[in-house]
């Protein structure tokens, strides 16, 4: 559920590390999701949220599976808005990452 995922993004503090215009988030520790939108499918996004990656903490013990699924749907919906950006490999469990400026 995209609307629930937007709420999870806010309540889990994702915006403390990530910038995401749709969420009004301006964090600078993690990737700017407006410029580096990972288009990896909901399962890949959920895996990163659940287990963490490259300095991002794991949220598997903090969020329910429904919350992880919802925030993944929210980020996946956002990613579909950037289909015109060039893709490049994103690494294990990531599929392809789209990089927009």
N, C-alpha and C positions, 0 to 999 in steps of 0.2 A: 504494500500500500504506500504510494508515493507521499501522500499527505502525512501519514504516520512516520514515514522515513525522514521527512523534513523535521518533524518534532524530535525524533531520536538524534538527528545530527546536532540539533541545538542542545538537547538535554544531556547528551554524552560529552559535550564540550569539544566537539570536532573543530569548531570554529576557532578555538584557542590556538590551534596549530595550522589549520588550513584556511586559505582564502577561498570563498565561494560566494559570488555575487548574489545568487538566488537566495542564499541563507543570510545575507548581510554579514558574512564572516570575513575577518581580515587578518587571520593568523599568518605568521611568516615562518614558523619552525618547519612545518611540513610543506609538501608541494602545493602550489597555487592550483587549485582544481579548475579554475577558469582558464588557465593556460596549459595545464598538463592533465587533461581528462583521460583517465584510464578507461578504455573501451575493451573490457575483458569479459563481459557477460556477468550476470548476477552471481553465479557460483564463484567466479574468480574474485569479485569484489568482496563477497561474503567471506571467502577464505582469508583475505588480507585483514578484514575487520576482525575476524575470529582469532587469527594467529599472530597478527602484527607483521611488520616487514620493514627492514631498513630504518630502524629507529622508531617506528610507530609501535606503540604498545599493543598487546593483544587485548581485545575486548570480549573474548569468548566467555570469560568468567564474570563479566560485568553486565553484558547485555543478553537478553533471552534470544533464542533462535528466531522468534518472530520479529524482534527488534532488529536483529542483524539482517534478516530478509527484507524488512521494510527500508532500512537505510540503504541497502544495496539497490533496491528498486528505485529509490529517490536518486541515487547517484547515476544509475543506469539511464533513467529518464533524462537527467541532465546531459549525459553523454550523447544521447541521440540528437540533441540540439546542436551538436558540433560535428556532424557527419562530413562536412566539407574540409575538415582539417586532415593533413597528411598523416598516415599511420607509420609506425615503426615498431619492431619487436619490443615487448615490454618485459621479457624475462620469465622465469618460472612462475606458473600459475597466473600469469598476467595476460597472455595472449598478445594483443597489440595495444600500444598507448597512442593516443592522439595528442599532438602538441600544437596548440594554437597560440598565437600572440595577438 
